[in-house]
Amino acid sequence: MASLNKVFLMGNLTRDVDLKYIPSGKAVANFGLAVNRTYTDANGDKVEDPCFVDIVAWDRLAEVCGDYLAKGRPVFIEGRLQMDSWESEDGQRKTKLKVVAQNIQFLGGKAGSETTSHEEGDDGVPF
């Protein structure tokens, strides 16, 4: 059976990018994204339903995110889902679903600037 793991999200950063380097020297950037769904309820009122998603980017893509992204910035992200699991201090098994970014387009730049896109290569290294 074929499978596909592809995610497209557009929203605003909920926090500044947390850029770190792991011992191997690879850059890793973590940040949150708010994706809002707007609908009209049965009373005719407009309702916003936010969804908060954790995003991780690696290597050069992570460094670019650290340089150019900040809380509130709108972005378009293409990536894949990844499930992390760990054991908490109290012995409970925890899981968390996140998106591993493979392509990020910065939206809503300064007046007169164009949308910037940064993408990861086939080998996982951004170009």
N, C-alpha and C positions, 0 to 999 in steps of 0.2 A: 504494500500500500504506500502510495506517495504521501509525502508530508511537506508542509510549508510553514516556516516560522518567520514571518515578516510583519512589522508593525510600522504604522505611519501615525505620527502625533503632531499636532500643532497647538502650542499653548505658551504660557509665560513661566519663566523661572520663579520658583517659590523661595529660593535662597541663593546666595552667592555660590559660585563653584568652589568646591573643596578639592584643590589640586595637590596630589602627593606623589612621591616616587617610591616604588617598592624596592627592596634590596637589589634586585637585578638591574635597576636603573630605569625600568619602564614607568612612564607617567600614567596615572590613573586619576580621572576627574569624576567626582560625584556631585549631583545636584538634583533638585526636585523640579517637577514640571506640573503646572495646574492646567488641566484641560476641562473647559466648561461646556456643559450641554445646557442649552436654553430651550425651554418649552413653555407652553401655555397650559395652565391647569384647568380643571373643570369649572372654576369660577371666573376664568378669563384673565387671571393674573399671570404675569410673566415670571417664571421661576428659573433661577440659575442653579444647576446641579454640578458642582465642581468634582473632579476626579484628580487625585494627587498621585503622581507616578514618580518613582525613583529611577534616575537615569545614570548610567556609568559609561564613560568613554575612555579609551586606552591610547597610549603612545602619542603620536603627533596630534591626533584629533583631541586628545585630552589637554594638551598644552595650548592649542588654539582656543579651546573652550575657556581655559583659565585666563587667557589673555583678553578675550573679547566679550565674554558673557558675564552678566551680573543679575541680581535679583530684579524681577520685573521685565526682563528682556524677552520679547517674543521670538520663538524659534520653531522651525519645522524639523522633526527628527524622523529619520528612517532607521530602523534597527531590528533587533530580534529579542524575543522574550527569553529570560533566564531565571530559573528557580534556584535560590540559595537556601540552604538548610544548615542549621547548627543546633547545638545543645546549649540552652541557657544555664546560668549559674545555679538555678534551682532544679536542674535536671530535665526540664521540659524540652521536647523537640520543637523547634521553631522553623518556619519557612517564610520566605518573602519573594514575591515575584517582582522583577525589575526589567528594565529595557537596556540592552547593550547597544549603544549608538553606533551606527556604521556610516551614517551621512547626516550632517547637520547643516541646515541653511539658517543663517541669521536673518531675521526679518525686522522691519521697522527701524532701519539704521538712521543715521543722521540725514538731514535734509540734503537731497542731491546725491546721496550715495546709493549704490546698487546693492541688491541682496547678495550676500556672500555665501558660498557653499564650500563645505569641506567634507571630504569623503575618505573612507578607508579603502585600501586596495584589496585585491583578492586574497592576498597573503596575510591580511589583518593589519597591515601597516598603512597608515594614511599617506596619501600622496597629494 
